[in-house]
Amino acid sequence: MACSRALAAVDKGIVCGFCWARLDTLSYPQCVRCGHPVIRHSCQWCDLLPPFVRAARSVCWALGGSGGAIVHALKYDGWRLAADGMAERMARLAWPLDVVEERTALVPVPLSRSRTRERGFNQSELLARALSAKWSIPVWTDAITRSRSTETQTRLGTGDRLRNVVGAFDVSASVSNRLRGAHLVLVDDVVTTAATLNACAESLMQGGARIISYVTFGRARSASDRPLS
């Protein structure tokens, strides 16, 4: 699907084994908190995360390469079944033991109503539901809502990304009892600067959650992530 080759008889789903094998997965060693490859003996990616974020994990580098092509196929070409294979690989990620023991529910990053109507689905919700079946924890789609439409983050720089999502998410008072004391795992397709995830997490914390973790299929590579020559 991502490479336009015909699927082989042994392929499961709509992404071929060749595309899965070509994923540029995040290398080791990794930061135990944020899962980012530690190339220069210290983790700078953790600086992007608020102190109430316990852990973050991603499968592969995106937006380019095979991972980026798979994300694009899901998000923009409507290949919803790709979410199953993506979630399968997200489910294999290693987490600190306390995250595994405490995670209460999966919360997909919400889209605006207009974007949902345009796309026909929320790719983060598809990933969360597929991951829910593997982790045996519920999906809470009503935990957070997008209170206003925002410009797509892909066209914005770091500062503009932060400003774009300020005040963009709300938690309903009707779910505050359920959120109280919960360790929630936010789900998205790709994380770049973590601005969107951080904005969602802040709203959930204000709504009563105890702690938040992040899981995404892709993670954007920055200049500092290039290996030293």
Stockholm file with secondary structure:
# STOCKHOLM 1.0

chainA/1-229         MACSRALAAVDKGIVCGFCWARLDTLSYPQCVRCGHPVIRHSCQWCDLLPPFVRAARSVCWALGGSGGAIVHALKYDGWRLAADGMAERMARLAWPLDVVEERTALVPVPLSRSRTRERGFNQSELLARALSAKWSIPVWTDAITRSRSTETQTRLGTGDRLRNVVGAFDVSASVSNRLRGAHLVLVDDVVTTAATLNACAESLMQGGARIISYVTFGRARSASDRPLS
#=GR chainA/1-229 SS CCSCCCCCTTCCTTSCHHHHHTCCBCCSSBCTTTCCBCSSSSCSGGGGSCTTEEEEEEEEECSSHHHHHHHHHHHTSCCTTHHHHHHHHHHTCCCCHHHHHHEEEEEECCCCHHHHHHHSSCHHHHHHHHHHHHHTCCBCTTSCEECSCCCCGGGCCHHHHHHHHTTCEECCGGGHHHHTTCEEEEEEEEESSSHHHHHHHHHHHHTTCSEEEEEEEEECCCGGGSCCC
#=GC SS_cons         CCSCCCCCTTCCTTSCHHHHHTCCBCCSSBCTTTCCBCSSSSCSGGGGSCTTEEEEEEEEECSSHHHHHHHHHHHTSCCTTHHHHHHHHHHTCCCCHHHHHHEEEEEECCCCHHHHHHHSSCHHHHHHHHHHHHHTCCBCTTSCEECSCCCCGGGCCHHHHHHHHTTCEECCGGGHHHHTTCEEEEEEEEESSSHHHHHHHHHHHHTTCSEEEEEEEEECCCGGGSCCC
//
